Structure formats: structure tokens, C-alpha cells
Amino acid sequence: MKSATCNFDDNFVIGAGGFGNVYKGHMDNSATTVVIKHLNPSSNQGVREFQTEIELLSKLRHLHLVLLIGYCNDNHEMILVYDYMAHGTLCDHLYKSKKPPLPWKQRLKICIGTTKGLHYLNTGAKRTIIHRDVKSTNILLDEKWVAKISDFGLSKLGLIDAGHNHVNTMVKEKSDVYSFGVVLFEVLCARLAIILDLPEEQVNLAKLARHCYKNGTLDQIVDPNIREEIAPECLKKFGELGYSYLRKNGFKRSGINNVLWGLEFALQLQEEAEMSGLLPAALASLSIPPLHGESTTNDDENVLRSTANSDKLKNRTLLSKIMNPTGR
């Protein structure tokens, strides 16, 4: 690992955190590019997270989870080695960046890929895994723009009590859903989840997005770079989904499975609008009726019902193969 980073030369640093520096390294005679996290030996931060990361990622393999290649835990040196993600974090492409803005449909596909990773954590592993730190900086993008969930240091195994009651696990899983709901609106609006120097009503993105959706003004906070790309029906569905994930009552939030259904449906609405030549020149004509009070209907049922009732879904398969995913 020293060789891969020229003895941890500062010129190889691509990031930093409470645990220490993150390096871009080259192994196998420069044939393999890797990311190396080097825990600062003098810091007490990150030891537990280091162990959790190894314990979980060494047992998990999925297209939409970052790949742990190896680690070092010797002579007070704690190092993690990952597959290199050529396009960095999702956050890198949304705000405070000189990179060209991501097209709307590509953003949708990244969201779908992330959902597949979360679905695997919650249903595909031997025990439910709650990530507990879902955010745009922990969603990485490889050379083909495939989304990979990273940073499992705060993750927990879901608990099931002796009576096989899944309530505790479901509530924690839906905390991941809430966090992902915030990511969805980061993607739509291209702004941070919290911006302290904005007016009070705009500081918290989740609160702002809920307010705009309920009042039919969601189109007003859409990233200007993608306003002319979004099909109105796609935005309506995306807003409906994002709002349902940000419900204050965890029991009313959609489950991960229905998150995937809904996003696949939103992508289909977008693609059909593009094929039909129905994309608007702008979203100024979009009308999203305001909500009057909270619906008492279960949000999962709403997502499934609106999906199932659409004639556009006849003879089509929307739910991706979770256990055998393929990159887009």
C-alpha cells in the first residue's frame, strides 16, 4: 500500500475525513487503480467504523455496493482498499462543482441503481442491514456511471425479536428511506440538504420539498439545468415518491421495494415522453395540484395502485431483477 501511494505522498490525496486521508493508488504495476483509506494512527476516531466496514463489506457482493478489495490491520496501521470510482461521488456532480450538470435521465438511473443497492441490503443479505448514512457523498459513480453505495462504518444489522416481530427492523429501514428521500430532492434541485445562510423556510431541503409538493409548486425548485428535460408526468411521479419517503411518521413511508417500483415507473414515463416528442420547452405549464391535508391511505398502496392502473404498464416488466442486477 505504501508502494501504491509512493509512501502515502500528499500528491495522491483525493479526500480526507475524521479517520484520516483518502488516497488514489496504483497496484499491479499500475494496471489497477484503487482507493486507499488510511486511518490516522494518532486519532481515536474511526476504529469501530473501520471494524464494521470490514465485517460487513467482506460478506457482501452486489453491483450497486462499493467493492472492498482488502485491508491492513497491523502494527497500529488500519487501512482499507476499495475499487476506484472514476466519476467520484454523486455530490460532486450536483453542486459546487465545475463538472457539467448530469442529464435528468442519467440522474434517474443513478437513483434507481442506489435503490437496488439499498434493496439488497434490506432484503438480499442473510440479515437486514441498515446503512444509517445514506447521502449523496456516500453514493459513488464508476466509469460507466453505475451507482455504488459506500461507507458502511455506521451500519447496523437489523434486529428481530423472539416473537419474529419485524417492527424494529422496519422502522430503522425506513430511516434509510427518509435519507434517500433527501437525496432524491438533492438530485432534483441540485442543492445541499442544509444551507444555513438561506431564509429560514429554505434552510432545510426536506422541509422545503414537502412544502412545495403540498402546495403544487415543486417545479419552482427544480435545478434550472434540467428544467427543459423533465417530462411533466415524470416530475409528478418523482415528486409524489420523494414526498412519500419524507413522511414524518416512519410507518407511513414507502418501503424500499416500492421505492424501486416507483422510480422505475418514473423513468418509463420520462422515456415514453421522449419517444413521443412530448417534452416541454419548460416546466412553466406544469400544474401539480396542491394537497389538502395528509392522505390516510397507505403510501405503499398509493404507489402500487398508480403504477398498476396505468395502461402504459401492460405487458411490461418494471421491477428489476434484484439478485442479478446489470449496469445501465
C-alpha positions as CSV (number, residue, x, y, z in Angstrom):
1,M,0.0,0.0,0.0
2,K,3.0,2.3,0.6
3,S,4.2,1.4,-2.9
4,A,0.8,2.2,-4.4
5,T,0.8,5.7,-2.9
6,C,4.5,6.5,-3.0
7,N,4.7,6.1,0.8
8,F,1.4,8.0,1.2
9,D,2.6,11.0,-0.6
10,D,0.3,14.0,-0.3
11,N,0.1,14.3,-4.0
12,F,-2.0,11.2,-4.0
13,V,-4.6,12.5,-1.6
14,I,-8.1,12.8,-3.1
15,G,-10.1,13.3,0.1
16,A,-10.0,13.4,3.9
17,G,-12.2,12.8,6.9
18,G,-12.1,12.3,10.7
19,F,-10.4,8.9,10.1
20,G,-7.6,10.3,8.0
21,N,-6.6,10.7,4.4
22,V,-8.0,9.0,1.3
23,Y,-5.5,8.3,-1.5
24,K,-5.7,7.3,-5.1
25,G,-3.3,4.4,-5.6
26,H,-1.9,2.2,-8.3
27,M,-1.3,-1.5,-7.9
28,D,-0.2,-4.5,-10.1
29,N,2.4,-2.4,-12.0
30,S,-0.2,0.4,-12.4
31,A,-2.7,-1.9,-14.0
32,T,-5.2,-1.5,-11.2
33,T,-6.4,1.8,-9.7
34,V,-7.6,1.7,-6.1
35,V,-8.8,4.0,-3.3
36,I,-6.9,3.7,-0.1
37,K,-8.3,5.0,3.2
38,H,-5.6,5.4,5.8
39,L,-6.7,5.8,9.4
40,N,-4.6,8.3,11.3
41,P,-2.8,6.2,14.0
42,S,-2.9,9.2,16.4
43,S,-6.7,9.5,16.1
44,N,-9.2,7.7,18.2
45,Q,-11.9,8.3,15.6
46,G,-13.0,5.6,13.2
47,V,-11.7,2.4,14.9
48,R,-15.2,1.0,15.4
49,E,-16.3,2.2,11.9
50,F,-13.2,0.5,10.5
51,Q,-14.1,-2.8,12.0
52,T,-17.7,-2.5,11.0
53,E,-16.8,-1.7,7.4
54,I,-14.6,-4.9,7.2
55,E,-17.1,-7.1,8.9
56,L,-20.0,-6.1,6.5
57,L,-18.3,-5.5,3.2
58,S,-16.2,-8.6,3.3
59,K,-19.5,-10.6,3.2
60,L,-21.4,-8.5,0.7
61,R,-21.2,-8.6,-3.1
62,H,-23.6,-6.5,-5.3
63,L,-23.3,-4.4,-8.4
64,H,-24.5,-1.3,-6.5
65,L,-22.3,-1.7,-3.4
66,V,-18.7,-0.5,-3.4
67,L,-16.2,-3.3,-3.6
68,L,-13.8,-3.8,-0.7
69,I,-10.6,-5.2,-2.2
70,G,-8.6,-5.6,1.0
71,Y,-7.4,-4.1,4.3
72,C,-4.5,-3.8,6.7
73,N,-4.7,-4.0,10.5
74,D,-1.2,-4.5,11.6
75,N,1.2,-2.6,13.9
76,H,-1.4,0.1,14.6
77,E,-1.9,0.6,10.9
78,M,-5.6,0.5,9.8
79,I,-6.1,0.8,6.0
80,L,-9.0,0.0,3.7
81,V,-8.6,-0.6,0.0
82,Y,-11.5,-0.2,-2.5
83,D,-12.2,-0.4,-6.1
84,Y,-11.6,3.1,-7.7
85,M,-14.7,5.0,-8.8
86,A,-13.8,7.1,-11.8
87,H,-16.6,9.7,-11.5
88,G,-16.3,10.3,-7.8
89,T,-19.4,11.0,-5.6
90,L,-22.9,11.9,-6.7
91,C,-22.5,15.1,-4.7
92,D,-19.6,16.1,-7.0
93,H,-21.9,16.4,-9.9
94,L,-24.8,18.2,-8.2
95,Y,-23.4,21.4,-6.7
96,K,-20.3,23.5,-6.0
97,S,-18.7,21.8,-9.0
98,K,-17.2,22.8,-12.3
99,K,-18.3,19.5,-13.8
100,P,-21.0,19.6,-16.5
101,P,-24.5,19.0,-15.0
102,L,-25.8,15.5,-15.2
103,P,-28.8,15.0,-17.6
104,W,-32.1,14.3,-15.9
105,K,-32.5,10.8,-17.2
106,Q,-28.9,9.9,-16.0
107,R,-29.8,11.2,-12.6
108,L,-32.9,9.0,-12.5
109,K,-30.8,5.9,-13.4
110,I,-28.3,6.7,-10.6
111,C,-31.2,6.9,-8.2
112,I,-32.5,3.6,-9.4
113,G,-29.1,2.0,-9.0
114,T,-28.8,3.3,-5.5
115,T,-32.3,1.9,-4.6
116,K,-31.2,-1.5,-5.9
117,G,-28.3,-1.4,-3.5
118,L,-30.5,-0.4,-0.6
119,H,-33.0,-3.1,-1.5
120,Y,-30.2,-5.7,-1.4
121,L,-29.1,-4.5,2.0
122,N,-32.6,-4.7,3.3
123,T,-33.8,-7.9,1.7
124,G,-31.0,-9.8,-0.1
125,A,-28.4,-10.3,2.6
126,K,-28.7,-13.0,5.3
127,R,-29.7,-10.4,7.8
128,T,-31.2,-7.0,7.2
129,I,-28.6,-4.3,7.1
130,I,-29.5,-0.7,7.9
131,H,-26.9,1.7,6.3
132,R,-27.7,4.7,8.5
133,D,-25.6,7.1,6.5
134,V,-27.3,7.4,3.1
135,K,-26.3,10.7,1.5
136,S,-25.0,12.0,-1.9
137,T,-21.4,11.9,-0.7
138,N,-21.7,8.2,0.0
139,I,-23.1,7.3,-3.5
140,L,-20.1,6.7,-5.8
141,L,-20.1,6.5,-9.6
142,D,-17.9,4.2,-11.6
143,E,-16.6,4.7,-15.1
144,K,-19.9,3.7,-16.6
145,W,-21.9,5.9,-14.2
146,V,-23.2,2.9,-12.2
147,A,-24.1,4.0,-8.7
148,K,-22.3,2.3,-5.7
149,I,-23.3,2.7,-2.1
150,S,-20.2,3.3,0.1
151,D,-19.2,4.0,3.7
152,F,-20.7,1.3,5.9
153,G,-19.0,2.3,9.1
154,L,-22.2,3.4,10.8
155,S,-24.3,0.4,9.5
156,K,-26.2,-1.9,11.8
157,L,-27.7,-5.4,11.5
158,G,-31.5,-5.3,11.7
159,L,-32.9,-6.8,14.9
160,I,-35.8,-9.2,15.1
161,D,-37.2,-10.1,18.5
162,A,-38.0,-13.5,19.8
163,G,-41.6,-13.3,18.5
164,H,-40.3,-12.6,15.0
165,N,-41.7,-9.1,15.1
166,H,-40.2,-7.1,12.3
167,V,-41.3,-3.7,13.6
168,N,-37.9,-2.5,14.9
169,T,-36.2,-3.5,11.7
170,M,-38.9,-1.9,9.5
171,V,-38.6,1.4,11.4
172,K,-34.8,1.5,11.0
173,E,-35.0,0.5,7.4
174,K,-37.4,3.4,6.8
175,S,-34.8,5.8,8.3
176,D,-32.7,4.8,5.2
177,V,-35.8,5.6,3.1
178,Y,-36.1,9.1,4.6
179,S,-32.4,9.8,4.0
180,F,-32.7,8.6,0.4
181,G,-35.8,10.8,0.0
182,V,-33.5,13.8,0.8
183,V,-31.0,12.5,-1.8
184,L,-33.8,12.4,-4.4
185,F,-34.5,16.1,-3.9
186,E,-30.8,16.9,-3.9
187,V,-30.8,15.3,-7.3
188,L,-33.9,17.2,-8.5
189,C,-32.9,20.6,-7.1
190,A,-29.0,20.4,-7.2
191,R,-28.6,21.8,-3.7
192,L,-27.3,20.8,-0.3
193,A,-29.7,19.2,2.2
194,I,-28.9,22.1,4.6
195,I,-27.9,25.6,3.7
196,L,-27.7,27.8,6.8
197,D,-27.4,31.2,5.1
198,L,-30.7,30.9,3.2
199,P,-34.1,32.3,4.5
200,E,-35.4,30.1,7.4
201,E,-38.1,28.4,5.2
202,Q,-35.5,27.3,2.7
203,V,-32.7,26.1,5.0
204,N,-33.8,22.5,5.2
205,L,-34.3,20.9,1.8
206,A,-36.6,18.1,3.1
207,K,-38.9,20.7,4.7
208,L,-38.8,22.9,1.6
209,A,-39.6,20.0,-0.7
210,R,-42.5,18.8,1.4
211,H,-43.9,22.4,1.4
212,C,-43.5,22.8,-2.3
213,Y,-45.1,19.5,-3.2
214,K,-48.1,20.0,-0.9
215,N,-48.6,23.5,-2.5
216,G,-48.2,22.4,-6.1
217,T,-45.0,24.5,-6.6
218,L,-42.4,21.7,-6.8
219,D,-41.4,22.9,-10.3
220,Q,-40.1,26.2,-8.9
221,I,-37.2,24.5,-7.0
222,V,-36.1,22.2,-9.9
223,D,-32.4,22.6,-11.0
224,P,-32.6,25.1,-13.9
225,N,-30.1,23.0,-15.8
226,I,-32.6,20.2,-16.2
227,R,-35.9,22.1,-16.3
228,E,-36.3,21.6,-20.1
229,E,-35.5,17.9,-19.9
230,I,-38.1,16.7,-17.4
231,A,-41.4,15.3,-18.7
232,P,-44.2,16.8,-16.6
233,E,-45.7,13.3,-15.8
234,C,-42.3,12.1,-14.7
235,L,-41.8,15.1,-12.4
236,K,-45.3,14.5,-10.9
237,K,-44.4,10.9,-10.1
238,F,-40.9,11.7,-8.8
239,G,-42.4,14.4,-6.5
240,E,-45.0,12.0,-5.3
241,L,-42.4,9.4,-4.4
242,G,-40.0,11.8,-2.8
243,Y,-42.8,13.3,-0.7
244,S,-43.9,9.8,0.5
245,Y,-40.3,9.0,1.6
246,L,-40.1,12.1,3.7
247,R,-43.2,11.5,5.7
248,K,-42.5,12.4,9.4
249,N,-44.2,9.2,10.6
250,G,-41.8,6.4,9.7
251,F,-44.6,3.8,9.4
252,K,-46.2,5.9,6.6
253,R,-43.1,5.9,4.4
254,S,-42.9,3.7,1.4
255,G,-40.8,0.5,1.8
256,I,-37.6,0.0,-0.3
257,N,-39.4,-2.4,-2.7
258,N,-41.9,0.2,-3.6
259,V,-39.2,2.9,-3.9
260,L,-37.8,0.8,-6.7
261,W,-41.1,0.3,-8.4
262,G,-41.9,4.0,-8.3
263,L,-38.6,5.1,-9.7
264,E,-38.7,2.6,-12.5
265,F,-42.1,3.9,-13.4
266,A,-40.9,7.5,-13.3
267,L,-38.1,6.5,-15.7
268,Q,-40.6,4.8,-18.0
269,L,-42.8,7.9,-18.1
270,Q,-39.7,10.0,-19.0
271,E,-38.7,7.7,-21.8
272,E,-42.2,7.5,-23.2
273,A,-42.4,11.2,-23.2
274,E,-39.1,11.5,-25.1
275,M,-40.2,8.9,-27.6
276,S,-43.5,10.7,-28.2
277,G,-41.8,14.1,-28.6
278,L,-43.9,15.4,-25.7
279,L,-41.1,17.1,-23.7
280,P,-41.9,20.7,-22.8
281,A,-39.8,23.6,-23.7
282,A,-40.0,24.4,-20.0
283,L,-42.0,23.4,-16.9
284,A,-43.9,26.6,-16.6
285,S,-47.0,24.9,-17.9
286,L,-46.8,22.1,-15.3
287,S,-49.7,22.0,-12.9
288,I,-49.3,19.9,-9.7
289,P,-52.5,20.3,-7.6
290,P,-51.9,21.2,-4.0
291,L,-52.6,18.6,-1.3
292,H,-55.3,19.3,1.2
293,G,-54.3,17.6,4.4
294,E,-52.5,14.2,4.7
295,S,-53.8,11.2,3.0
296,T,-54.9,8.4,5.3
297,T,-54.2,5.8,2.6
298,N,-51.1,3.8,2.9
299,D,-48.3,5.3,0.7
300,D,-47.2,1.8,-0.5
301,E,-50.7,1.2,-1.7
302,N,-50.8,4.5,-3.5
303,V,-47.5,3.8,-5.3
304,L,-48.6,0.3,-6.4
305,R,-52.1,1.5,-7.3
306,S,-51.0,4.4,-9.5
307,T,-48.5,2.1,-11.2
308,A,-50.8,-0.8,-11.7
309,N,-53.6,1.3,-13.1
310,S,-51.6,2.9,-15.9
311,D,-52.3,1.4,-19.4
312,K,-48.6,2.1,-20.2
313,L,-47.6,-0.7,-17.9
314,K,-49.5,-3.5,-19.7
315,N,-47.3,-6.4,-20.8
316,R,-44.2,-4.8,-19.3
317,T,-41.9,-5.7,-16.5
318,L,-40.8,-2.8,-14.4
319,L,-39.3,-4.4,-11.3
320,S,-35.6,-5.1,-12.0
321,K,-34.0,-8.4,-11.1
322,I,-32.6,-7.5,-7.7
323,M,-30.5,-10.6,-7.2
324,N,-28.9,-10.5,-10.7
325,P,-28.6,-6.7,-11.4
326,T,-27.0,-5.4,-14.5
327,G,-25.5,-1.9,-15.1
328,R,-27.3,0.6,-17.2
